[in-house]
């Protein structure tokens, strides 16, 4: 499968993850109304985690489906690490762009573009890397 097809699938999965993230967040706020920044932060962390878990399974089974399925636990840990670093890049990027006086929407777009590129490349080259099979030759 071409890298371009994988990139479009990765983007589609990202859209689904965002919908899950936001839906879980607003459901939590509706079920447990609270006026606390700490509560909002915990709810957002949980909803974001739901999106990441969905992302792992959709990317594993659809975007990068042709990859061998060994060491899924290790693959999930790698996936979580990539997403944690990506979240950090995203937050830092928004901060930098806003401090450079870019508009809020431009800052979000640029930060999302940087994070998307980082996440896609690391997921393709490290998390869901296609293991090369070594051909065995018979001895004479």
Order of alpha helices (4+ residues) and beta strands (2+ residues): alpha-alpha-alpha-alpha
